[in-house]
């Protein structure tokens, strides 16, 4: 079992994501929402990586601090041609929970027809996250870094309760793709989709 690093500068969220989270929870984080005090709690995030061919050997389990953290996949995944399974699990008070909303902010630049496609944008991926959090996780491929375009970025998790909102984030990074990383300027200023 490994511990995730604390979040780094690449975890800076576009203002539009912060606004989306505030809208989802219906209050300013950490403030009173109404006459009743609403609490903000923080979840723990667990990341699992494994395969069926001994490429990731032994299988990897990374646990973040309460509230989330940063996991560098370059230290955990080899290069080459293979498939691996990825699973992300959220816990509150030691119990596995499902979340209401998941936002994803890509951290790798994708250029199509000479135009930037992803930097500074975010995507609501709640439905897709159900596959990632399932017992079998999702299969992805090491070949030509296919996994990086799909998974490298920051995830923001929101669980809304009657009197408590639980939040967490996870930054999956891979230092081998440093040249494709979105700039912090793009992450902070570009409009979201």
HUTANOR-V811466 format. One record per pair of residues at least 24 apart in sequence whose C-alpha atoms are under 10 Angstrom apart, sorted by the first residue. I is the first residue (numbers start at 1). J is the second residue. Records with the same first field share a line. If there is no record, write none. Layout:
BEGIN
I->J, J
END
This chain:
BEGIN
1->48, 59, 60, 61, 62, 63
2->46, 47, 60, 61, 62, 63, 64, 71
3->46, 47, 61, 62, 63, 64, 65, 69, 70, 71
4->45, 46, 47, 61, 62, 63, 64, 65, 68, 69, 70, 71, 72, 170, 171, 172
5->62, 63, 64, 65, 68, 69, 70, 71, 72, 171
6->64, 65, 67, 68, 69, 70, 71, 170, 171
7->64, 65, 67, 68, 69, 70, 71, 154, 169, 170, 171, 172
8->69, 70, 171
9->184
10->70, 107, 153, 154, 171, 172, 173, 181, 182, 183, 184, 187
11->69, 70, 105, 107, 153, 154, 155, 156, 169, 170, 171, 172, 173, 184, 187
12->105, 154, 171, 184, 185, 187, 188
13->104, 105, 120, 121, 122, 154, 155, 156, 184, 187, 188, 189
14->105, 119, 120, 121, 122, 184, 185, 186, 187, 188, 189, 190, 191, 192
15->120, 187, 188, 189, 190, 191, 192
16->120, 121, 122, 188, 189, 190, 191, 192, 193
17->103, 104, 105, 120, 121, 122, 123, 124, 156, 188, 191, 192, 193
18->156
20->101, 103, 122, 124
21->101, 102, 103, 156, 157, 158, 167
22->158
24->100, 101, 158, 159, 160, 165
25->100, 101, 158, 159, 160, 161, 164, 165, 166, 167
26->160, 165
27->165
29->165, 167
30->165
33->163
36->163
37->163, 164
38->161, 162, 163, 164, 165
39->161, 162, 163, 164, 165, 166
40->159, 160, 161, 163, 164, 165, 166, 167
41->66, 67, 92, 93, 159, 164, 165, 166, 167, 168
42->66, 67, 68, 91, 92, 93, 157, 158, 159, 164, 165, 166, 167, 168, 169
43->67, 68, 89, 90, 91, 92, 93, 94, 95, 96, 97, 157, 158, 159, 165, 166, 167, 168, 169
44->68, 69, 89, 90, 91, 92, 93, 94, 95, 96, 166, 167, 168, 169, 170
45->69, 88, 89, 90, 91, 92, 96, 157, 168, 169, 170
46->87, 88, 89, 90, 91, 96, 133, 170
47->71, 86, 87, 88, 89, 90, 132, 133, 170, 172
48->85, 86, 87, 88, 89, 133, 137
49->73, 76, 77, 84, 85, 86, 87, 88, 137, 138, 139
50->77, 83, 84, 85, 86, 87, 137, 139
51->82, 83, 84, 85, 86, 139, 140
52->82, 83, 84, 85
53->82, 83, 84
54->82, 84
55->79, 80, 81, 82, 83, 84
56->82, 83, 84, 85
59->85
60->86
61->87, 88
62->88
63->88, 89, 90
64->168, 169, 170
65->168
66->91, 92, 93, 167, 168, 169
67->92, 156, 157, 166, 167, 168, 169, 170
68->155, 156, 157, 167, 168, 169, 170, 171
69->154, 168, 169, 170, 171, 172
70->153, 154, 169, 170, 171, 172, 173
71->152, 170, 171, 172, 173, 174
72->152, 171, 172, 173, 174, 175, 176
73->148, 151, 152, 172, 173, 174, 175, 176
74->172, 173, 174, 175, 176, 177
75->173, 174, 175, 176
76->174
77->142, 174
78->142
79->141, 142, 143, 144, 145, 176
80->141, 142, 143, 144, 145
81->141, 142, 143, 144, 145
82->140, 141, 142, 143
83->139, 140, 141, 142, 143, 146, 147
84->137, 138, 139, 140, 141, 142, 147
85->132, 136, 137, 138, 139, 140, 141
86->131, 132, 133, 134, 135, 136, 137, 138, 139, 140, 147, 151
87->129, 130, 131, 132, 133, 134, 135, 136, 137, 138, 139
88->129, 130, 131, 132, 133, 134, 135, 137, 138, 170
89->129, 132, 133, 134, 135, 137
90->133, 157, 167, 168
91->166, 168
92->166, 167
97->133, 159
98->129, 130, 133, 157, 158, 159
99->126, 129, 130, 157, 158, 159, 160, 166, 167
100->126, 127, 157, 158, 159, 160, 161, 166
101->125, 126, 127, 129, 156, 157, 158, 159, 160, 167
102->126, 127, 128, 129, 130, 155, 156, 157, 158, 159, 168, 169
103->129, 154, 155, 156, 157, 158, 169
104->129, 151, 152, 153, 154, 155, 156, 157, 169, 170, 171
105->151, 152, 153, 154, 155, 156, 171, 187, 192
106->148, 149, 150, 151, 152, 153, 154, 155, 171, 172, 173, 181, 182, 187
107->148, 149, 150, 151, 152, 153, 154, 171, 172, 173, 174, 177, 178, 180, 181, 182, 183, 184, 186, 187
108->148, 149, 150, 151, 152, 153, 173, 174, 177, 178, 179, 180, 181, 182, 183
109->149, 177, 179, 180, 181, 182, 183
110->149, 180, 181, 182
111->180
116->182
118->149, 182, 186, 187, 190, 192, 193
119->181, 182, 183, 184, 185, 186, 187, 188, 189, 190, 191, 192
120->182, 183, 184, 185, 186, 187, 188, 189, 190, 191, 192, 193
121->186, 187, 188, 189, 190, 191, 192, 193
122->153, 154, 155, 187, 191, 192, 193
123->155, 192, 193
124->155, 156, 193
125->155, 156
126->157, 158
129->155
145->174, 176, 177
148->172, 173, 174, 176, 177
149->177, 180
152->177, 181
153->181, 182
END
